Amino acid sequence: MESRYKKYQTIERLNEVEGKEVTLRGWVYNIRSKGKLHFIILRDGTGICQCVVFSGNVLPEIFESAKSLTQESSIIVTGMVKKEERAPGGYEIDVKDIEIIQITNDYPITPKEHGDAFLIEHRHLWLRSSKQHAIMRIRAAVIKAIRDFFDGNGFKLMDSPLLTPNACEGTSTLFETNYFDFGKAYLSQSGQLYAEASAFALGRVYTFGPTFRAERSKTRKHLTEFWMVEPEMAFFDLNDDMELAEDLVEYIVQFVLKTCQQELKTLERDTAPLEKVKRPFYRMSYTEAVDWLIANKVPLKKYVDGKEVDIHPFPWGEDFGTVQEEAIMEQFDKPCIIHRYPTDVKAFYMKRDPENSKVVLAMDMLGPERAGEIIGGSQREDDYDLLLERIKQHDLSVDDFQWYLDLRKYGSVPHSGFGLGVERVVKWISGAKHIREVIPFPRMIYRITP
């Protein structure tokens, strides 16, 4: 027996029922009238459709009731599906009946221009606009692509806890809370450490969920709560890690290009740059990147005595910021992986390069079009004594990380992983101006509502 919900017709599937009578449920996106005609633009969450109400095809009371419809009024429309190339989506409904659920009054977000502050304050309603709707559908496609990629390549989803007793990358950017009689606990910065334990059990795993960073950053690329997918693989070295990262990003971009053509069109996104995102990607070592920055006179920007100053030449050993990343990527038309970063600027768990202890076997993938860092990963330190040394160097509690050290005591193997920020990828692919637009309800240092 077919489920009731499966019988509900949706706008995105009108092409399957051309010439048939259907019933659509949704909200009035816009309405205009001309003599004996009302043109209702209906949205139902899957798309928009023009519904034409002709006075000669409906009862007089139905035609009159249509006059009362306002933006975001909720209705049920019944009518015949007709192909119409000029209509949104290529189909329209020749209306026979309208059932009004609610007439909306004074809807705040009108077709006129609104400022960013107003729109973000009304985020719960702003999601209904055509561009925000398109971005959310692209986000859903990115998430589906991620899951399909890993599920289809032998990975198992393993959940890591969001409440943790210790930090993954230091305590300076952690949200802290009290945890019963145990003292302090923290909202997780990453599922990685627990994913390593899962990988030693299942071989290839991935975690997927929200992560939290208490950074006081106000850039267009930072959120305090964001979603990250983190694969972890036993017996993978850094090269394997980079190969997997390239495969994943290519798959995501090509999947969105294939399945979200209408959404990208709505956003007026130039897809030509995205079509170039195919393997192989570009690669540079950190040292090669520094040499390029020096040759191209890209400075390190630092605050000295409260003033921003430019330091020339860019000093080896400093981490890259937005200025350096964007400068490097101006020469590339698809992602570039920077690998082998200085040991002192990376996390304690990253394995030092056996050929050069000044660098670790780490990699960051930078996206084109000012996408910034979309992936960060590394080969993990698999030697017990070397990992213990690094924990002490970072002034971390050995007792807190004893369980993590155990992974190096019992069947240690080379292993690697990375994290991909969902919002960074969606922002890049969709062409959104600000990262707050690519998550349903953004959390930033100055916002925790709605």
N, C-alpha and C positions, 0 to 999 in steps of 0.2 A: 504494500500500500504506500503510495507516494506521500511524503510528509507535506504538511500544509504549507510550510515556509517555502518549499521548492516550487509551489504553484504561483508564487508572487512574481509577476512579470517585472523586469527591470529595464531601464532605458538602454543600458549598454548592450542588451540582447534583442533589441527591436528588429534587427536585421533578420532574425530567425522567424519572425511572425508577420512579415509584410503581407498586407491584404487581409489580416485577421483582426477581430475585435479583441482588445486587451483592456485591462484595468491597471492603471499606474497609481502608486501612492507616493506622495512627496510634498514639496514646499514650492511656493511661488517665488521664483527667482526674479522675475520681472513681468510686467503686464502692460499692454497698450491696446487701445481700442480705436476702431475706425468704422463708423457707421454701424452696419449690421454684423461687424466682426469684432471679436476679442482675441487677441494673441497672447496666450499665457505661456511664458517660459517656465517650464517645470523642472525642478531638480529632485533627484531621489537618492543621491549619494553615489550612484554609479555613473551619472552623466546628466546632461540637460537635453530637453526636448521641447519643441514648439507644439503647443496644443491649440488648435484653431476652433473657436466657438462661433458657429454661424447661426444667426437667429432662426433661419429656416430649418435647421437640423435638430433643434432642441426645444423643449417646452419653454414658453415665455418666462416662467418663473426661474428656470435654470439660466436663461440668458441674462435676466435681471440680477440674479444672485452673483453672477460672474463680475458684475460691475463693482461689487463690494470688496473684491479680492485686493489684498495689499501684499507688499513684499514680505515673504516668509510666512504667509498664511498657509496652513496645512490643509491639503485637499486630497480627494480620491477622484481620479478622472477615468472615465470609460469612453472608448472610441475606437475607430478603425485606424490601423497603421498604414500610412502612405509614404512612399519614397519621395523625398523632396530634397534635391541637391543643395538648395539655397538655405535650408533649415539647419540649425545646429545638430550635428550628428548625422545628417543626411536623411532623417526621417521625421515625420510629424504625425500628430494624432488629430483625426477628424472627430471632434468631441460629440458624444451623444448624451453624456450625463456627467454632472459634477456633484460630489458630496463634500460639503465644507465641514472640516473638523474644527478649525479655529481661525478666526480673523485676527491677524496681528496688527497692533497699533503702535506707532512710534518706534519702529525698529531702528536701533541706533546707527547701524552701518548702512548708510544710503549710498547710491551710486556716485555721489560726489567724492572728491578727494578728502582723505583723512590723514592726520599725522601719525607717525609711528607710535608715539606715546599713547594716543587714543586707541589705536588698533590693538596694541599689546595688552592694554587694560581690558579690552573686550575680546580677548583671545578665544574665549569660549564661543563667541559668535563669529569672530573673524575666520575661523576654520571653514565656515560655510561659503566663503567667497571662492570664485572660480580658480584663482591662482593658488590659494592655500589648499583648496581641494586637490588640485593637480599635484602639488608638492607632496601631500600626504599619500597620494596613490603611488607616486614614485618611491616614497619611503617604504611603502608596503612591498613594492616590487623589489627594492634593494634587499630587504629582509628575506623575502622568499628566495631570491637568488642565492643569498648566503647559505640559507638552510639547504636548499637543493644541492648546492655545490658540495658542501661537506657531507651531507647524508648520502649523496651519490658517489662519494669517493672513499667510503669505508670508515668515516669518522663517526664517533658516538657522542651525542650530546650529554655532557656531565655538568650538573649545576654546582657552582661554587658558592659558599655562603656570602651573604652581603654584610653580616656582622662578623668582624674578625678581632682577635686579640692583639694583633700587631700590624705593622705597616708593611706594604710591599716595596715602597720606594721612599721611605722616610716619613716622619710624622708631621712635617710642616704644612702639608696640604690635606690633612685629614679632618673629617667631621667626627667629633668625639661625643660619646654618650656614656652614661653609667649603666652597667650591666649587673643588676642584682648584687650579689655579694662578691663578685669577681673583680670589681673595680671598673676600670675604663675599658670600653670597647670602641671600635671604629667602624664607620661605614666604608666598605671596601673601595679601594682605588683600582683594583684589578682582581680578576679571578685566577690569575696566572699561577700563583704558588700552589693552590689547591688543584689546578689543572695538571700540574706536573705530577702530583700524586696519582691523579686519575689516569694520566698517560702511562705510568708505570704499571697500572692495572689492566688497561684496555688497549694500549698501544698508540692509537690515534684518537684524540678527543677534541671537543671544542666546548667552550662555555659561551653563553650568550645572555647578557642581562645588563641592568643598569650599573653604572659605576659612579663614584662621587669624588670630586676634587675641590678642596676648599681654597682654590687659588683666587686671589683678588684681581682677576683679569677682566677687563672690560672690552676685549677685542671682539671682532665679528666672528671669531672662530672658537670662542670659549663658552662653555656651560659648566655649572656646578654639578649637574646631574645629566649624564648622557649614557648612551647604549654602546656597548663594545662587544665584538665577537673575538674570542681568543682561542685559536687552535694551539694544541701542544702535541708534539710528536716524538715518541721514543725512536732512537737510532737516526734522527735527522741532524745533519750538521748545518752550518750557516748557509751553504750553497743550496741545500735542499729547502731550507726555510725561505730563501729569496725566490726560488723557483715556484714554490707553492703560493707565495704572496702575489707574484705576477699572474699566475693562473687564476686566482680568485678575483683579482681586480678586473682582469679582462672579461671574465665570465659575467660579473655584475654589470659592467658597462654595456656589454653586448646584449644582455638580457633586457635591460631597461630600454635600450634602443628598439628592440624587437617588440616589446609588450606595452610600451608607454608612448607611442607616437602621438596620440591625441593630447596627452598631458604635456609633452614637450612642446607641442604646437601652441597650446594654450599659454604656456610660459614664454613663448617666442624665443625658445632656446635654440641657438645655432648648434646643430648636431654635428657639423663637419669635424670639429675638434674631437668629439667623442668617438667618431667613427675611426679615428686613427689609433685608438687605444687598443692595440693588439700587440702581443708578444713578438719579439723580445723588447723589453723596456730598456731604458738607458741605465748605466751603472757607473758610479764613481766612488773611489775610496774617499774617506774624510780628508786625507792628505792631498789628494788630487783636487778636491773641492776647495780647500784652503789656497792652494796654488792658483786656482782660477780666480778666487776672490781677490787675491793680491794682484794678479795680473790685470784685473779689471777695476782695481782701485775701489772695491766695495769695503767700507769701513766696518769696524765693530762699534756699535753705539752703546755707550755706558753713561751712567749718571755719576758725576764727580762733583762733590760739594753742592748737590741739588741741581746741577745743570747737566744737560745731555751734551756729551762731547763725542767726536768721531776719532777713533783710534786707528791709525794707519801704521804699517800694514796690518791686516787681520792676523792676530796672534794665534799660532798653532796651540791647541789645547782648550780654546774657548768653544762653548757650544754655539750652534747656529740659532739665530732668531728669525723672525719674520722677514727682516730686511735681507738677510743672507739667503734664506730659502727662496724667496721670490726672485732675487737676482740670478741665482743659479738656474732656476727653472725657465727664465726668459729664453734660453737657448734651446729648450726642448719642447716638442709638440705632443709628448706623452709622458707618463710617469718616469721618474728616475729614482733609483735606489742608491742612497749614500751608505757606505758600509765601513766598518772598522773605525769606530769613534774612539777618542781618548778615554782611557780607563777612568780618569778622575771625574768625568762628567756623566758617567753612566751608572746604572744601578749595581748593587753589590752582587747580584746573582748572575751577571753576565760573564761568560768565560773569556779570559784573557787569550789573546792570540799567541799560540806557542812560538811563533816566529818573531813576535814583537810584543813584549809585556806592557808597552805603553798604550796599546790599544786593545779593545775588546771586540769579540766577534758579534758586533751589533749591527743592525741595519734599520734605516728609516726610509720609507717610500714617500717621496714628495710628488704631489699632483701638479699638473699644468694649470694654467688659467688661474693662478693665485689660490689654488686649492690648499696649499700648505701640506703639513705632514698628515697623511691619511693612515699610515701603518708605522708601528714601531715594534721591533722584535730583536731577537738575539739567539745565539746558541747559549745554553745555560751551563754554568759551572757544574761539572759532574764529579769533581774530585773533593772528597770530604775535607781534607786539610786545607785546601785552597779556599773553599767556600767558608770554612770556619774563620780563616784569616780575614777574609773580606767582611764578614759579619762584624768582627771585632774592630776592623778599621773604620767601619761606618757607625761605631758606637751603638750597635743594636744588641738587644738582650739575647745571649746565647740560649738561655732557658726557653725564651719565647719561640725560638727558631729550631729547637731540638727536633721537633717532628719533621721539619724541612730537611735538616741534616740527616735524619734517618734514611731519607731517600737515597743518599749517597753511601750509606752503610750497607744497605741490603739490595744488591742487584743493580748498582748504578750503571748507567749507559749514557752515551752522548745523546742529548736531546735538545730540541729547539722549539720555538714558538713565537707568536707575535700577536699584537692586538690591532684591530681595525676599528676606528671610530665611525659608527654608522652615520652620525650627523655630519661629520666632515665630508663623507662620501656623497651623501644626499645633497648637501649644499653645492658641492662641485658639479654633480651631474645635472641638477635642476637649474643651476645658475642663480640660486637665491642670493640676495645681497647680504643677508645676516643669518647666522646660525639659529637664531631664535625662531625663524620661520620654518625650520625643518624638523621640529619636534612638536608634538601636539601642545604641550604645556611647558614652556621653557622655565628652567630654574637658573637664575643668574645672581650675581652678588647683590643686585639691587631689586630682585623680584622673586617672590615665592607665591604669588597669586596671579591669575585665578587658579 
